[in-house]
């Protein structure tokens, strides 16, 4: 138990904490300067429930149909001892004919569809170490292993699609995604997200090896990305260099050490507990929650909508306050130091005299306003 | 043994023929009586049947299968249990519900309802534990070599020797290659152009077995068999050794139920489901 736990428990209230997963970890790299998100995630607060109670609409989510199609594709790749995956690993990484050992880690010692994560982690650890120490040459493919990564002092269970072990001693993380590779090209944003997720698995696998005094470098920086080929459902594999993403995620995870500082800034007893009644309905007055949230400064960007359940609440808040962040990081950067639309307009229209270091920015704003006025006059 | 099976097969054909006539005459009582008689005969056939002695479904042509399945469909179709048995007898290796469904669709004309298979394996275990050996065969899970625990989503037949139902690290690949050989034999028996599900299934094997020529949508069965046998030779000995060792150990340590349904981790929820 971390010494911070009691303080995070107070912030969360009575519900059980939601654990991190690969998606929430990858979201950390997308907007690391959002203190609100860092604290909400660290204390395991259900952001979806919080947003719903605050009346904010949930962000758009992937349809159930798309999720089911993704699961079906993943199953087709790992079916029959990973027959498709074995072919792809032979093609891309030169796996040899005898390297076909397959272990299904979705369940351990039972024919139930899934086993508790801690059991699966124990079994994964045993198989990974057996392979790494050369005790058994038959563990080539681990299907849905469960790894553990320490995040802000807490172990977080992560579940990669597969881990492949090559006999000369290198582990590869395999990520199966249902977005297609068309004519050799895939959607860059989607690939980026997949690689950040894979980076979390690489770090977790390295942590496992390091704990057993084995060299963590034996986990490759190269990630095997498996996608449908063109418009078919035939899988194809691409080797992706995830070095930058791994470094970036590692850096962001280390930054989570600033949680004590963030907690220190909060008034004692600050809590976001929804005070659920017996029927599971929240009873906490919204106004109280909104007051608490103002003490947790957000850093809203339009991209938050891709990965944060609370994003539409933060957007509404930024609109009400007239914050420049609404227009995206490029505009924030250009408007350096001018935080609100009101201040920007006052400076542009001359109601407010700019400080010396803002003179250039205000000059640019006035120029933009003239161009805009000319444009409007031209249209008229 | 064979003459008994022949007699029963003949009797079943007569009954099926009679049922069709009764259906045409819309004589429901007669259909029901014949159906019960057919079930009794089928049970007797099952009791005598073993995969080694009886011809596998792969040797039956669609024409031979069609009359039976059309009558079965009119009568509500064969049970999921019987459908699984047919496919497993064809494959001769433990298989996942998805593969069972694909093979059934390809060689027995319609897909299986995979959702029913999860409850099927529990029903089988419950039945065995209530009255052991009442049925001539049980649909059971494959067993892991290291702990003899049931393996998730891999079904087998209790009539197979234990060694055939055990799964080690290499077994998944060995089973994949073995099923390729069996299905290639079955596909060869099909006359004319293959139906789409057969084509799809054989292309899947063709794509994933090294050494199979890529012939743009066509599968050369001889080349497929040769390639599968060549890779099988690489893994078969190691896999057989692992399974034989495990089998000896299991036979010495497990009771009859354990040898069929394995020894899962103690789980009270699971025990409730099967008792």
Contacts between the chains, C-beta under 8 A, distances in Angstrom:
chain1	res1	chain2	res2	distance
A	75	B	98	6.9
A	79	B	96	6.6
A	79	B	98	6.2
A	79	B	99	7.0
A	80	B	96	7.3
A	80	B	99	6.6
A	80	B	172	6.6
A	80	B	175	7.4
A	80	B	176	4.4
A	80	B	179	7.7
A	81	B	171	7.9
A	81	B	172	2.6
A	81	B	173	4.9
A	81	B	175	7.1
A	81	B	176	5.4
A	82	B	172	7.5
A	83	B	173	7.8
A	83	B	176	5.2
A	83	B	204	7.8
A	83	B	208	4.4
A	84	B	207	7.9
A	84	B	208	6.0
A	86	B	173	7.1
A	86	B	208	7.1
A	87	B	207	6.9
A	87	B	208	4.8
A	87	B	210	7.5
A	90	B	210	6.7
A	97	B	210	7.2
A	97	B	231	6.3
A	97	B	234	5.0
A	98	B	234	5.8
A	98	B	235	7.0
A	100	B	170	6.4
A	100	B	172	7.8
A	100	B	173	4.0
A	100	B	235	6.5
A	101	B	169	3.9
A	101	B	170	5.9
A	101	B	173	8.0
A	102	B	169	6.4
A	102	B	170	7.9
A	102	B	172	4.2
A	102	B	173	6.7
A	103	B	169	6.2
A	104	B	151	7.2
A	104	B	152	6.2
A	106	B	152	6.1
A	107	B	152	4.4
A	108	B	265	7.3
A	109	B	144	7.2
A	109	B	147	5.3
A	109	B	149	3.9
A	109	B	264	6.0
A	109	B	265	4.4
A	110	B	149	6.1
A	110	B	150	6.5
A	110	B	152	7.3
A	110	B	264	4.3
A	110	B	265	5.6
A	110	B	267	6.3
A	110	B	270	6.6
A	111	B	121	7.1
A	111	B	141	4.6
A	111	B	149	7.8
A	111	B	150	3.7
A	111	B	151	6.2
A	111	B	152	5.0
A	111	B	153	7.3
A	111	B	154	7.9
A	111	B	262	7.7
A	111	B	264	7.0
A	112	B	152	6.9
A	112	B	267	7.5
A	112	B	270	6.5
A	113	B	118	7.9
A	113	B	152	6.6
A	113	B	153	7.7
A	119	B	265	7.7
A	136	B	169	7.6
A	138	B	168	7.4
A	138	B	169	3.7
A	138	B	170	6.0
A	138	B	238	7.7
A	139	B	169	6.2
A	140	B	169	8.0
A	234	B	207	7.3
